[in-house]
Amino acid sequence: MISDLHINNELEPLSPNHTVAQALDMMNSRHLDLLPLVHNNHLVNYANVYELEKLDKKMLLSELPLFASVLPFVTLTQHLLNALSHLKTLNLSLMAVLDENGLYIGMLKTSDVVMALSQSLSIKSRGSIIVLKVKPVDYSLSDIARIIEYSDAKILGFITFEIEETGEIEIHIKLNTTTLKNVLATLERYDYRVVQYFNREDLTDDTDSRYENLMKYMDI
């Protein structure tokens, strides 16, 4: 679930009474491309810096057209992974957080969600990462975990992504070992397709740059 630790209360939302010029000053000073408009603790709109730059600087934000017919937001009851999926699907850098009564309580930034998940899923702890691709009908985390544990390794964390073009599921699994020879061989024996691996020490041409590339890939 989303906790107070994940919500950014330092960033102030915009008000419908702000002018376009004021909004641009606020967003540029914070290096933001998007901010919510809040009135009486209710989310009423979003302002996008790229659209604002095209408008009369004296125009009030209350005159802006709706950002979307249904304004995006996340709630305190949502899990961070669901929130990240929502942010990624809509390609947003942040989103307003509303309480159970629909009142605005802060913002959730994509970069903060990625950071929180990277810590909770042990991504920065010692070990390796393997990436599998499977068809949805073949996806069984319990089966994958059993195979990996049979190879004397443990799963520290995992993240899944749906690949829209193929309908496959991409599974990123963090392991507690950097010796992958037995794990890879066993997965292959059970017809699991490993498409990438990172921080493998039992292969001389593997480098930490591959791990850094994965971090960049996850930093949506």
N, C-alpha and C positions, 0 to 999 in steps of 0.2 A: 504493500500500500504506500501511497504518497504521504510522507510525514513532513513536519515543519522544517526538517533539515534539508529537504529537497526544494522547498519553495523559496523563491527569491523575493524578499520583501524590500530589498534596497532599491530596486528599480520602481520608479513611480509611474503609474499609468497616465495616459493622456486624458484630458477632459474635453467634452464637446465644446467648451468655451475657449479652448486654446485656438490660436490661429495656426495656419499652415507654417508660418515662419517659426513660431514658438516650438511647434512639434518637430520641425527639422533640426532646430538647435538642440533640443533634448535628445533626439535620436542619434544625431551625428556625434555629439559629445560622449555618448555611451557606446558608439560603434554598433548600433542596432539598426536592423532593416524593418523592424515591425514592433508595434506597441499596441496594447489594447486601449480602447476608450471606455472609461468607466464613469457612470453618473449615479450618484446616490447608492454606491456599492453594487451597482448592477452593470454587467458587461453589455455595452450598447453597440460597439463596433471595434474594428481594428484599423490602424493607419499604416500604410506601407510607404516607406521612404521613396521608393521609385515612382509611385503615383503622386506623392505629395510634391515632388520636384517639378511636376508638369503643371501645377495649379497656381492660382493667384496667391501670393504669400500672405495677403490680408484676409483670405477666406477663413471662416470658422470651421472647425472640424465637425460641427453639428450638421454642416451642409454636405459632408462626404456621403457618397452612395454606400450602401451596405457592402462590407468586405465579402460576405457570402450570404446566401439566403438563410442558411443556418450557421450561426457563428460557432466556430470550433472552441472547445474548452475541455479541460479535464477536471475530474473530481477527486476528492480525498480518498474515496473508496477504490480508485483504480490502482492497479499494480504498475510499477515503473515500466515493466516491459510492455504493457498495454499502452501506456502513455507514450513510450518511445515509438511504438508501431503507429500510433495516431499521428504523431509529429512527422514521422518519416513519410507516411502515406500522403499527407497534405503538404509535405515539403516546407514546413515552418520551422523557424529558428526558436520560437517560443510560443507559449499558449497560456491563456488565463486559467487560473485554478479557482473553482467555485466550491462553496461548501454545500451541505445537504439541503440548504434553503435557497440555493442558487445565487448566493451573495459572493461577490469578488473577495478573495483573500490574498492573492498574490499571483506570481507568474512562475512557470516552469520552463526553463531553458533546455533546449536539446543538448547542448554541451554539458550542462550539469547532470542530466539524466545519464548520458554516456559515462561520465566520470563516476557517478554513484554505482552504476551497474558494473563497471570495470573493477571496482573495489569489492563489491559484494560477491562477484563471480570469480574472485581470486585470479583475475587475469594477470596481475603484475607479480604474483608469487612465482617461485621457481617451478619450472616444469615445461611442458611442451603443449602445442595446440595442433590438433588434427581437424581437417575439414572433410566431411562426408557429404555426398549427394545421394538422396534416395527418393523413390517415388512415394507419395503419401501412403499408399496401400502397404508399403514395406517398412514404414517408419514405426519402430518400437524402441523407446529409450531403454526399457528394461532389458531387452534383448541385447542392445548395444553395450549396456553397462555390464551385463553378464559376460560377454565376450572379452571386454577390456579387463575386467577383474580376473578372468581366467588366465590372462596374459600377465598377471602380477602387477597391474597398474590400477590406479583409482581415478575416478572422475571428480575434479574439483569444481567444475562449473560448465555450463553449456548455454549456447544461444542458437536459436533456429531462425532461418529466413526463408520465406517463400519466394521462389524464382518464378515470376509471372510468365516469362517467355516459354518455359518448359513445363511448368506445373510441379517441378520437383521441390523438395525441401533440402536446404543446405544447413548442415549441422556443424557448428563450431564447438569443439570439445576441448576443455582444458584438462590436462592430465598431470599427475604428480611426478612424472618421470620424463627424462629427456632421452631415454633409451627406447626407441620405438620399433626395433626390428621385430620382436615377437608380436607386438600389438598389431602392426601393419600386416604381418603374415597371417595372423589369425582372422583379422577382419576380411582379408582377401579370400581366405578359405571359406568364409561364410557369405561370400558374394557381396560384401559391402565395398563401395567404390570410394577410396580416399583420393581426393583431388588436390589437396595441399597439406603440408605439415610445416611447423615452425619450431625452431630451437631444438632440432634433433641433433644430439651429440654423437650418435653412432654413425654419422655420415659426414665425411670430411668437408664436402662442399656446401654444407648448410650454413647459413649466416644469420646473424641477428637482424639484418636488414629485412628479412622476410617477416619477422615478427612485427617490426615497425610498420611495414606495409599493411599488416592486418589491423593494427591500431588505427591507421589512417582510414582504412575501409570502414571500420566501425564508427569513426567520428563523423557522424552524418551531418 
